[in-house]
Amino acid sequence: MKADKIKVGITQGDINGISYEVIIKTLMDNRINDFCTTIVYGSPKVAAYHRKALNITNFSFNNIRTPEEANTKRPNIINCLDDNVRVELGKSTEMAGEASVISLKRALKDLKEGKVDVLVTAPVNKHNIQRSDFNFPGHTEFLESEFKSDNEVLMMMISDAFKVGIVTGHVPLAEVPEFITKDNILSRLRVMNKSLMIDFGIRKPSIAVLGLNPHAGDNGLLGEEEREIIEPAIQIARKEGILALGTFPADGFFGSASQNRFDGVLAMYHDQGLAPFKSLVFEKGVNFTAGLSIIRTSPVHGTGFDIVGKNLASPESFRNAIYLAVDVFRQRKFYEEITADPLEANIMNNDNKNSAN
């Protein structure tokens, strides 16, 4: 964006969870102000409540009304709630759900209008947000509906060690097999391949594809999905120039640390990919929504109702979510520059010179 620092819009998440704790702990590090401007969409009153509960006395937000007023050297906050908001630590309440949705929608409005550059979402409670006219199982599905694109989006877990995407997101386990189709797998492979190139600067990414069944079906003995659905999808992807390999049995794949040999891993369902990811790199990992026209990241943990107010929440995943959002923003700009049509750019430069003369 222009010559200014990247503006990071941060949603407050669930006001009764650890969101404010990880936000405040992250923004207490003044080095973040060196490379981005942070704007929290939330409530100064709620922030003060959490600061008091955590006995944090050396931090404060700069209160603003719009992103244009943001102080580039301090953490900023835009008040989205009225003074009747009530914090009940560790509880899932209707008011908290409403506050989560209000914050998210206000941040999205400014994101769509170009007033902030990237979005970092703090954790919400998937149950209480349903009470607030929010008919989506999570951020990923909501953002997909808000930012329509030719491709479907892909939930990816990102770390320095490895990256995992999943074919079926927030889907009940009993319904997973009906979503394992050649079209769905191929669509996710395309999104992952494109994201690894554009968002992460990997020129020719290699993608490991996991099987659905134990031992990847064991040649049909434990299921036919691998032979009839997954492997044919991989072959189509390879014909399109996507370096997809598989299918791999999930247990042996992660057990032998094979994820380290690939640029990305495509799992078939939520826990198949997220359980090993969180076991290996939980605090360092970041949730990234690939396939969107905008950039959105979040920490990999949830609301942490069981530890809220105890000063136990680690800010590392949230901090890395900010870092990743900024890195992807820069990488996309770089990709645009190196893939721009040189002939068109030359014509535009000549036109500008002629206009000056």
Protein Blocks (a to p, Z undefined) as FASTA:
>chain_A
ZZbdcdddddebjaklmmlmmmmmmmmpmklmmmoccdddddfklmmmmmmmnopabbcc
dddfbfklpcfkbccdddfbdfkbccdehiacfklmmmmmmmmmmmmmmmmnopafbdcd
ddddfklmmmnopacfbfklmmmmmmgcfbdcddddddfkbccddfblcdcfklmmmmmc
fklmmmmmmmmmmmmmmmnopabacdddddfbehhlnnolnocklmmmmmmmmmmmmmno
paceddddfklmmmnommmmpfbdcdfbfklmmmmmmmmmmmmpccddehiabdcdddfb
dnklmmgoklpacfklmmmmmmmmmmmmmmmmmmmmmmpcfklmmmmmmmmmmmmZZ
